Amino acid sequence: MIAAIVVAAGKGVRMGLALPKQFLPLKGIPLVCHSIRSLSFLVDRLILVLAEHDIPYCRDHVLVDLELPLPVELVAGGAQRQESVFCGLSVLRPEDRWVVIHDGVRPFVPIKALQQCIQVARKTGACIVGMPAIDTLKRVNDLGLIQGTLDREGIWQAQTPQVFRTELVMQAHRKARAEGYSGTDDASLVERMGHPVSMVQGSRYNIKITTPEDLRVAESI
């Protein structure tokens, strides 16, 4: 079985709004619902990780009219994303052999890329979606001065969804917790154990909604 963990426990402070960004409307539908709906047709189990105080609101106002082929399980997350993912992993069952981890504020799930990601992960144990870097990359110091231009050959920007063998990513999270390590994504935790992580090409549309400008771009998409 494949489980999906959708992480939506953030506060969204950069939005400058009282309502958490994952609940903001995108074409009349809460942002997180776009992600959930897309994943619901590819997995066997849906877990939505939220800040504990957001669970009643999400249950009573966000998910109430959302028609899905399977139920959404609500789980209380932690103070940081990595902790929230671990909370989601902690409720998985032995039969959930594979897990898709996705940011709840990435509404445009690249379905074909995710299907490919799942296929590759079944062979290698870990695979994520991403895009090759196209902009020129600069290293800049604290004073805002350019220190050099980086070679972008082989450089990719990581996205979610990220797919893992459940036992593998759980081991990676436990190791990180024991050592006090904080990574920028789940793949980095698996990488630091020395396990290979594959990458497949995602989509330029697979943006993460962080600012009001991002939401306007999403409306256009």
C-alpha atoms as an extended CHARMM CRD file, in Angstrom:
* protein
*
       221  EXT
         1         1  MET       CA              0.0000000000        0.0000000000        0.0000000000  PROA      1               0.0000000000
         2         2  ILE       CA              0.9960000000        3.5950000000       -0.6250000000  PROA      2               0.0000000000
         3         3  ALA       CA              0.2510000000        6.2480000000        1.9750000000  PROA      3               0.0000000000
         4         4  ALA       CA              0.4400000000        9.9890000000        1.3960000000  PROA      4               0.0000000000
         5         5  ILE       CA              1.4720000000       12.4800000000        4.0510000000  PROA      5               0.0000000000
         6         6  VAL       CA              0.4580000000       16.0350000000        3.2160000000  PROA      6               0.0000000000
         7         7  VAL       CA              2.2140000000       18.5280000000        5.4830000000  PROA      7               0.0000000000
         8         8  ALA       CA              0.1840000000       21.6610000000        6.1960000000  PROA      8               0.0000000000
         9         9  ALA       CA              1.1130000000       22.6500000000        9.7380000000  PROA      9               0.0000000000
        10        10  GLY       CA              2.8060000000       25.9390000000        8.8660000000  PROA      10              0.0000000000
        11        11  LYS       CA              1.7170000000       29.3440000000       10.1110000000  PROA      11              0.0000000000
        12        12  GLY       CA              2.2260000000       31.1520000000        6.8040000000  PROA      12              0.0000000000
        13        13  VAL       CA              3.5240000000       34.3150000000        8.4810000000  PROA      13              0.0000000000
        14        14  ARG       CA              4.9410000000       35.6710000000        5.2110000000  PROA      14              0.0000000000
        15        15  MET       CA              1.4040000000       35.9410000000        3.8860000000  PROA      15              0.0000000000
        16        16  GLY       CA              0.6300000000       38.5370000000        6.5430000000  PROA      16              0.0000000000
        17        17  LEU       CA             -2.8910000000       37.1730000000        7.0060000000  PROA      17              0.0000000000
        18        18  ALA       CA             -4.7510000000       35.7510000000        9.9850000000  PROA      18              0.0000000000
        19        19  LEU       CA             -5.8340000000       32.6290000000        8.0760000000  PROA      19              0.0000000000
        20        20  PRO       CA             -3.0260000000       30.0810000000        7.5550000000  PROA      20              0.0000000000
        21        21  LYS       CA             -1.9720000000       30.0210000000        3.8980000000  PROA      21              0.0000000000
        22        22  GLN       CA             -2.9300000000       26.3700000000        3.4310000000  PROA      22              0.0000000000
        23        23  PHE       CA             -6.5710000000       27.3480000000        3.9530000000  PROA      23              0.0000000000
        24        24  LEU       CA             -6.5870000000       30.3670000000        1.6460000000  PROA      24              0.0000000000
        25        25  PRO       CA             -8.9260000000       29.9960000000       -1.3460000000  PROA      25              0.0000000000
        26        26  LEU       CA             -7.4870000000       29.2190000000       -4.7630000000  PROA      26              0.0000000000
        27        27  LYS       CA            -10.2870000000       29.5620000000       -7.3090000000  PROA      27              0.0000000000
        28        28  GLY       CA            -12.7890000000       29.1080000000       -4.5200000000  PROA      28              0.0000000000
        29        29  ILE       CA            -11.1910000000       25.9590000000       -3.0680000000  PROA      29              0.0000000000
        30        30  PRO       CA             -8.8620000000       25.9380000000       -0.0310000000  PROA      30              0.0000000000
        31        31  LEU       CA             -5.2530000000       25.6540000000       -1.1810000000  PROA      31              0.0000000000
        32        32  VAL       CA             -4.5290000000       22.3980000000        0.6230000000  PROA      32              0.0000000000
        33        33  CYS       CA             -7.5730000000       20.7450000000       -0.9530000000  PROA      33              0.0000000000
        34        34  HSD       CA             -6.0170000000       20.9610000000       -4.4080000000  PROA      34              0.0000000000
        35        35  SER       CA             -3.0400000000       18.9230000000       -3.1990000000  PROA      35              0.0000000000
        36        36  ILE       CA             -5.1850000000       16.4000000000       -1.3440000000  PROA      36              0.0000000000
        37        37  ARG       CA             -7.5530000000       15.8620000000       -4.2530000000  PROA      37              0.0000000000
        38        38  SER       CA             -4.7430000000       15.2250000000       -6.7410000000  PROA      38              0.0000000000
        39        39  LEU       CA             -3.0150000000       12.6910000000       -4.4960000000  PROA      39              0.0000000000
        40        40  SER       CA             -6.2000000000       10.8860000000       -3.5000000000  PROA      40              0.0000000000
        41        41  PHE       CA             -6.4340000000        9.0520000000       -6.8290000000  PROA      41              0.0000000000
        42        42  LEU       CA             -2.8810000000        7.6610000000       -6.6510000000  PROA      42              0.0000000000
        43        43  VAL       CA             -2.5770000000        6.4290000000       -3.0710000000  PROA      43              0.0000000000
        44        44  ASP       CA             -4.3630000000        4.1040000000       -0.6630000000  PROA      44              0.0000000000
        45        45  ARG       CA             -4.2520000000        6.2940000000        2.4180000000  PROA      45              0.0000000000
        46        46  LEU       CA             -4.3340000000       10.0730000000        2.9850000000  PROA      46              0.0000000000
        47        47  ILE       CA             -2.8240000000       11.6970000000        6.0860000000  PROA      47              0.0000000000
        48        48  LEU       CA             -3.0330000000       15.4520000000        6.5450000000  PROA      48              0.0000000000
        49        49  VAL       CA             -0.6860000000       16.9000000000        9.1700000000  PROA      49              0.0000000000
        50        50  LEU       CA             -1.8640000000       20.1600000000       10.7220000000  PROA      50              0.0000000000
        51        51  ALA       CA             -1.1160000000       22.3890000000       13.6730000000  PROA      51              0.0000000000
        52        52  GLU       CA             -3.1890000000       20.9090000000       16.4860000000  PROA      52              0.0000000000
        53        53  HSD       CA             -5.3030000000       24.0440000000       16.9080000000  PROA      53              0.0000000000
        54        54  ASP       CA             -6.1630000000       24.0190000000       13.1780000000  PROA      54              0.0000000000
        55        55  ILE       CA             -7.6390000000       20.5150000000       13.1810000000  PROA      55              0.0000000000
        56        56  PRO       CA            -11.2100000000       21.4810000000       14.2110000000  PROA      56              0.0000000000
        57        57  TYR       CA            -11.3430000000       24.2930000000       11.6520000000  PROA      57              0.0000000000
        58        58  CYS       CA            -10.0230000000       22.0530000000        8.8850000000  PROA      58              0.0000000000
        59        59  ARG       CA            -12.4200000000       19.2430000000        9.7440000000  PROA      59              0.0000000000
        60        60  ASP       CA            -15.4950000000       21.4650000000       10.0370000000  PROA      60              0.0000000000
        61        61  HSD       CA            -14.8520000000       24.1010000000        7.3440000000  PROA      61              0.0000000000
        62        62  VAL       CA            -12.1840000000       22.9470000000        4.8800000000  PROA      62              0.0000000000
        63        63  LEU       CA            -12.7800000000       19.2520000000        4.2500000000  PROA      63              0.0000000000
        64        64  VAL       CA            -16.5130000000       19.1370000000        4.8780000000  PROA      64              0.0000000000
        65        65  ASP       CA            -17.5720000000       19.5280000000        1.2180000000  PROA      65              0.0000000000
        66        66  LEU       CA            -14.5430000000       17.9030000000       -0.3950000000  PROA      66              0.0000000000
        67        67  GLU       CA            -15.5340000000       14.7320000000       -2.2460000000  PROA      67              0.0000000000
        68        68  LEU       CA            -12.6790000000       12.2130000000       -2.2870000000  PROA      68              0.0000000000
        69        69  PRO       CA            -12.3260000000        8.4950000000       -3.0670000000  PROA      69              0.0000000000
        70        70  LEU       CA            -10.8630000000        7.8570000000        0.4170000000  PROA      70              0.0000000000
        71        71  PRO       CA            -11.0330000000        9.5100000000        3.8530000000  PROA      71              0.0000000000
        72        72  VAL       CA             -8.5400000000       12.0830000000        5.1320000000  PROA      72              0.0000000000
        73        73  GLU       CA             -6.8960000000       11.2960000000        8.4670000000  PROA      73              0.0000000000
        74        74  LEU       CA             -5.9850000000       14.4030000000       10.4700000000  PROA      74              0.0000000000
        75        75  VAL       CA             -2.8080000000       14.3010000000       12.5600000000  PROA      75              0.0000000000
        76        76  ALA       CA             -1.3430000000       16.9850000000       14.8320000000  PROA      76              0.0000000000
        77        77  GLY       CA              2.1020000000       18.1230000000       13.7080000000  PROA      77              0.0000000000
        78        78  GLY       CA              5.0610000000       19.7870000000       15.3860000000  PROA      78              0.0000000000
        79        79  ALA       CA              6.7360000000       23.1650000000       15.5280000000  PROA      79              0.0000000000
        80        80  GLN       CA              8.8760000000       22.5150000000       12.4350000000  PROA      80              0.0000000000
        81        81  ARG       CA              8.1880000000       20.7780000000        9.1260000000  PROA      81              0.0000000000
        82        82  GLN       CA             10.5810000000       17.8990000000        9.8510000000  PROA      82              0.0000000000
        83        83  GLU       CA              8.8240000000       17.2020000000       13.1330000000  PROA      83              0.0000000000
        84        84  SER       CA              5.4430000000       17.3460000000       11.4140000000  PROA      84              0.0000000000
        85        85  VAL       CA              6.5240000000       14.7840000000        8.8190000000  PROA      85              0.0000000000
        86        86  PHE       CA              7.7040000000       12.5150000000       11.6360000000  PROA      86              0.0000000000
        87        87  CYS       CA              4.2820000000       12.8490000000       13.2730000000  PROA      87              0.0000000000
        88        88  GLY       CA              2.7250000000       11.6950000000        9.9980000000  PROA      88              0.0000000000
        89        89  LEU       CA              5.1590000000        8.8100000000        9.6600000000  PROA      89              0.0000000000
        90        90  SER       CA              4.4140000000        7.7150000000       13.2180000000  PROA      90              0.0000000000
        91        91  VAL       CA              0.8150000000        6.7860000000       12.3770000000  PROA      91              0.0000000000
        92        92  LEU       CA              1.7090000000        4.5970000000        9.3860000000  PROA      92              0.0000000000
        93        93  ARG       CA              0.9290000000        0.9000000000        9.6090000000  PROA      93              0.0000000000
        94        94  PRO       CA              3.1070000000       -2.0740000000        8.5410000000  PROA      94              0.0000000000
        95        95  GLU       CA              1.1060000000       -2.4650000000        5.3350000000  PROA      95              0.0000000000
        96        96  ASP       CA              1.9570000000        1.1330000000        4.3130000000  PROA      96              0.0000000000
        97        97  ARG       CA              5.1590000000        0.0310000000        2.6030000000  PROA      97              0.0000000000
        98        98  TRP       CA              5.5600000000        3.2120000000        0.5460000000  PROA      98              0.0000000000
        99        99  VAL       CA              4.9510000000        6.8180000000        1.4450000000  PROA      99              0.0000000000
       100       100  VAL       CA              4.4840000000        9.9620000000       -0.6220000000  PROA      100             0.0000000000
       101       101  ILE       CA              5.4070000000       13.1440000000        1.2700000000  PROA      101             0.0000000000
       102       102  HSD       CA              4.0500000000       16.3970000000       -0.1300000000  PROA      102             0.0000000000
       103       103  ASP       CA              3.8110000000       20.0490000000        0.8760000000  PROA      103             0.0000000000
       104       104  GLY       CA              0.2050000000       21.0790000000        1.3650000000  PROA      104             0.0000000000
       105       105  VAL       CA              0.8800000000       24.4620000000       -0.2430000000  PROA      105             0.0000000000
       106       106  ARG       CA              2.0010000000       22.9900000000       -3.5800000000  PROA      106             0.0000000000
       107       107  PRO       CA             -1.4100000000       22.7880000000       -5.2600000000  PROA      107             0.0000000000
       108       108  PHE       CA             -0.2710000000       21.7100000000       -8.7370000000  PROA      108             0.0000000000
       109       109  VAL       CA              0.8270000000       18.1200000000       -8.1750000000  PROA      109             0.0000000000
       110       110  PRO       CA              2.5940000000       16.9080000000      -11.3500000000  PROA      110             0.0000000000
       111       111  ILE       CA              0.6460000000       13.6720000000      -11.7400000000  PROA      111             0.0000000000
       112       112  LYS       CA              2.7160000000       12.0300000000      -14.4790000000  PROA      112             0.0000000000
       113       113  ALA       CA              5.9470000000       12.9240000000      -12.6910000000  PROA      113             0.0000000000
       114       114  LEU       CA              4.5880000000       11.4870000000       -9.4460000000  PROA      114             0.0000000000
       115       115  GLN       CA              3.6130000000        8.2490000000      -11.1850000000  PROA      115             0.0000000000
       116       116  GLN       CA              7.1480000000        7.9990000000      -12.5460000000  PROA      116             0.0000000000
       117       117  CYS       CA              8.5400000000        8.8890000000       -9.1240000000  PROA      117             0.0000000000
       118       118  ILE       CA              6.6120000000        6.0180000000       -7.5360000000  PROA      118             0.0000000000
       119       119  GLN       CA              7.8560000000        3.5780000000      -10.1640000000  PROA      119             0.0000000000
       120       120  VAL       CA             11.4820000000        4.5990000000       -9.6610000000  PROA      120             0.0000000000
       121       121  ALA       CA             11.1670000000        4.5640000000       -5.8580000000  PROA      121             0.0000000000
       122       122  ARG       CA              9.9270000000        0.9810000000       -6.0110000000  PROA      122             0.0000000000
       123       123  LYS       CA             13.2880000000        0.0850000000       -7.5610000000  PROA      123             0.0000000000
       124       124  THR       CA             15.6740000000        2.3550000000       -5.6500000000  PROA      124             0.0000000000
       125       125  GLY       CA             13.8520000000        3.0020000000       -2.3790000000  PROA      125             0.0000000000
       126       126  ALA       CA             13.7820000000        6.7900000000       -2.7390000000  PROA      126             0.0000000000
       127       127  CYS       CA             12.8600000000        9.2100000000       -5.5170000000  PROA      127             0.0000000000
       128       128  ILE       CA             11.8290000000       12.8710000000       -5.6300000000  PROA      128             0.0000000000
       129       129  VAL       CA             10.6140000000       15.3140000000       -8.2470000000  PROA      129             0.0000000000
       130       130  GLY       CA             12.5270000000       18.4430000000       -9.1420000000  PROA      130             0.0000000000
       131       131  MET       CA             13.6260000000       20.7310000000      -11.9340000000  PROA      131             0.0000000000
       132       132  PRO       CA             17.0410000000       21.5420000000      -13.4170000000  PROA      132             0.0000000000
       133       133  ALA       CA             18.2860000000       24.9850000000      -12.3990000000  PROA      133             0.0000000000
       134       134  ILE       CA             17.9670000000       27.4420000000      -15.2840000000  PROA      134             0.0000000000
       135       135  ASP       CA             18.9860000000       30.7280000000      -13.6720000000  PROA      135             0.0000000000
       136       136  THR       CA             22.5930000000       31.7740000000      -13.1440000000  PROA      136             0.0000000000
       137       137  LEU       CA             23.5900000000       30.9430000000       -9.5720000000  PROA      137             0.0000000000
       138       138  LYS       CA             25.6310000000       33.3810000000       -7.4750000000  PROA      138             0.0000000000
       139       139  ARG       CA             27.2760000000       32.9620000000       -4.0920000000  PROA      139             0.0000000000
       140       140  VAL       CA             26.6680000000       36.1400000000       -2.0590000000  PROA      140             0.0000000000
       141       141  ASN       CA             28.1170000000       37.1680000000        1.3200000000  PROA      141             0.0000000000
       142       142  ASP       CA             26.3620000000       38.8510000000        4.2530000000  PROA      142             0.0000000000
       143       143  LEU       CA             27.0960000000       42.2830000000        2.7730000000  PROA      143             0.0000000000
       144       144  GLY       CA             25.2530000000       41.4760000000       -0.4200000000  PROA      144             0.0000000000
       145       145  LEU       CA             28.4570000000       41.1890000000       -2.4640000000  PROA      145             0.0000000000
       146       146  ILE       CA             28.8360000000       38.4520000000       -5.0710000000  PROA      146             0.0000000000
       147       147  GLN       CA             31.6190000000       36.0330000000       -4.1780000000  PROA      147             0.0000000000
       148       148  GLY       CA             31.4090000000       33.9070000000       -7.2890000000  PROA      148             0.0000000000
       149       149  THR       CA             29.2850000000       32.2970000000       -9.9770000000  PROA      149             0.0000000000
       150       150  LEU       CA             28.3820000000       28.6630000000       -9.4390000000  PROA      150             0.0000000000
       151       151  ASP       CA             28.3880000000       25.9840000000      -12.1000000000  PROA      151             0.0000000000
       152       152  ARG       CA             24.7440000000       24.9670000000      -12.5140000000  PROA      152             0.0000000000
       153       153  GLU       CA             25.6260000000       21.8080000000      -14.4470000000  PROA      153             0.0000000000
       154       154  GLY       CA             23.8700000000       18.9570000000      -12.6580000000  PROA      154             0.0000000000
       155       155  ILE       CA             22.1300000000       21.3140000000      -10.2150000000  PROA      155             0.0000000000
       156       156  TRP       CA             18.4370000000       20.6750000000       -9.6620000000  PROA      156             0.0000000000
       157       157  GLN       CA             15.8210000000       22.3970000000       -7.5210000000  PROA      157             0.0000000000
       158       158  ALA       CA             14.0790000000       19.8830000000       -5.2820000000  PROA      158             0.0000000000
       159       159  GLN       CA             10.2970000000       19.8230000000       -5.0810000000  PROA      159             0.0000000000
       160       160  THR       CA              7.6770000000       17.5910000000       -3.5460000000  PROA      160             0.0000000000
       161       161  PRO       CA              6.1430000000       15.0070000000       -3.8550000000  PROA      161             0.0000000000
       162       162  GLN       CA              8.9530000000       12.8220000000       -2.5610000000  PROA      162             0.0000000000
       163       163  VAL       CA              8.4690000000        9.0440000000       -2.4520000000  PROA      163             0.0000000000
       164       164  PHE       CA             10.2320000000        6.6150000000       -0.1340000000  PROA      164             0.0000000000
       165       165  ARG       CA             10.1630000000        3.0940000000        1.1380000000  PROA      165             0.0000000000
       166       166  THR       CA              8.5330000000        3.7300000000        4.5050000000  PROA      166             0.0000000000
       167       167  GLU       CA             11.0870000000        1.8240000000        6.5610000000  PROA      167             0.0000000000
       168       168  LEU       CA             13.9150000000        3.7920000000        4.9270000000  PROA      168             0.0000000000
       169       169  VAL       CA             12.5590000000        7.2940000000        5.4760000000  PROA      169             0.0000000000
       170       170  MET       CA             11.4700000000        6.4290000000        9.0290000000  PROA      170             0.0000000000
       171       171  GLN       CA             15.0000000000        5.2690000000        9.7850000000  PROA      171             0.0000000000
       172       172  ALA       CA             16.3640000000        8.5060000000        8.3200000000  PROA      172             0.0000000000
       173       173  HSD       CA             14.0460000000       10.6160000000       10.4690000000  PROA      173             0.0000000000
       174       174  ARG       CA             14.8760000000        8.6920000000       13.6300000000  PROA      174             0.0000000000
       175       175  LYS       CA             18.5940000000        9.0970000000       12.9860000000  PROA      175             0.0000000000
       176       176  ALA       CA             18.1860000000       12.8360000000       12.4020000000  PROA      176             0.0000000000
       177       177  ARG       CA             16.1610000000       13.2220000000       15.6090000000  PROA      177             0.0000000000
       178       178  ALA       CA             18.7160000000       11.2960000000       17.6390000000  PROA      178             0.0000000000
       179       179  GLU       CA             21.5480000000       13.4490000000       16.2990000000  PROA      179             0.0000000000
       180       180  GLY       CA             19.7230000000       16.7760000000       16.4060000000  PROA      180             0.0000000000
       181       181  TYR       CA             20.0360000000       17.2190000000       12.6530000000  PROA      181             0.0000000000
       182       182  SER       CA             17.5920000000       19.3990000000       10.7290000000  PROA      182             0.0000000000
       183       183  GLY       CA             17.3490000000       19.0080000000        6.9570000000  PROA      183             0.0000000000
       184       184  THR       CA             15.6460000000       21.1590000000        4.3570000000  PROA      184             0.0000000000
       185       185  ASP       CA             13.6740000000       18.2330000000        2.9550000000  PROA      185             0.0000000000
       186       186  ASP       CA             13.0900000000       14.5490000000        3.6250000000  PROA      186             0.0000000000
       187       187  ALA       CA             15.4220000000       13.4580000000        0.8420000000  PROA      187             0.0000000000
       188       188  SER       CA             18.3440000000       15.1530000000        2.5990000000  PROA      188             0.0000000000
       189       189  LEU       CA             17.7780000000       12.9430000000        5.6480000000  PROA      189             0.0000000000
       190       190  VAL       CA             17.9570000000        9.8250000000        3.4940000000  PROA      190             0.0000000000
       191       191  GLU       CA             21.0040000000       11.1420000000        1.6210000000  PROA      191             0.0000000000
       192       192  ARG       CA             22.9980000000       11.6560000000        4.8100000000  PROA      192             0.0000000000
       193       193  MET       CA             22.6380000000        7.9490000000        5.5900000000  PROA      193             0.0000000000
       194       194  GLY       CA             24.4680000000        7.2180000000        2.3530000000  PROA      194             0.0000000000
       195       195  HSD       CA             21.4040000000        5.8190000000        0.5870000000  PROA      195             0.0000000000
       196       196  PRO       CA             20.9670000000        6.9040000000       -3.0560000000  PROA      196             0.0000000000
       197       197  VAL       CA             17.9980000000        9.1120000000       -3.9060000000  PROA      197             0.0000000000
       198       198  SER       CA             16.7730000000        9.3210000000       -7.4890000000  PROA      198             0.0000000000
       199       199  MET       CA             15.3510000000       12.4340000000       -9.1570000000  PROA      199             0.0000000000
       200       200  VAL       CA             12.7470000000       12.7340000000      -11.8990000000  PROA      200             0.0000000000
       201       201  GLN       CA             11.7010000000       15.9200000000      -13.6430000000  PROA      201             0.0000000000
       202       202  GLY       CA              8.6620000000       17.6360000000      -12.1740000000  PROA      202             0.0000000000
       203       203  SER       CA              7.0260000000       20.8070000000      -13.4300000000  PROA      203             0.0000000000
       204       204  ARG       CA              7.6900000000       24.5560000000      -13.4450000000  PROA      204             0.0000000000
       205       205  TYR       CA              4.0670000000       24.9390000000      -12.3690000000  PROA      205             0.0000000000
       206       206  ASN       CA              4.6940000000       22.9170000000       -9.2070000000  PROA      206             0.0000000000
       207       207  ILE       CA              5.2360000000       26.0630000000       -7.1570000000  PROA      207             0.0000000000
       208       208  LYS       CA              5.1540000000       26.4160000000       -3.3830000000  PROA      208             0.0000000000
       209       209  ILE       CA              2.7690000000       29.1340000000       -2.2180000000  PROA      209             0.0000000000
       210       210  THR       CA              4.6710000000       31.2740000000        0.2900000000  PROA      210             0.0000000000
       211       211  THR       CA              3.8410000000       34.9120000000       -0.4490000000  PROA      211             0.0000000000
       212       212  PRO       CA              0.8210000000       36.8580000000       -1.7540000000  PROA      212             0.0000000000
       213       213  GLU       CA              2.6370000000       37.1200000000       -5.1040000000  PROA      213             0.0000000000
       214       214  ASP       CA              2.8100000000       33.3090000000       -5.2790000000  PROA      214             0.0000000000
       215       215  LEU       CA             -0.9320000000       33.0970000000       -4.7560000000  PROA      215             0.0000000000
       216       216  ARG       CA             -1.5490000000       35.5170000000       -7.6390000000  PROA      216             0.0000000000
       217       217  VAL       CA              0.7010000000       33.4090000000       -9.8680000000  PROA      217             0.0000000000
       218       218  ALA       CA             -1.2390000000       30.3210000000       -8.8000000000  PROA      218             0.0000000000
       219       219  GLU       CA             -4.5120000000       32.0060000000       -9.7260000000  PROA      219             0.0000000000
       220       220  SER       CA             -3.0970000000       32.6520000000      -13.2020000000  PROA      220             0.0000000000
       221       221  ILE       CA             -1.9510000000       29.0400000000      -13.5790000000  PROA      221             0.0000000000
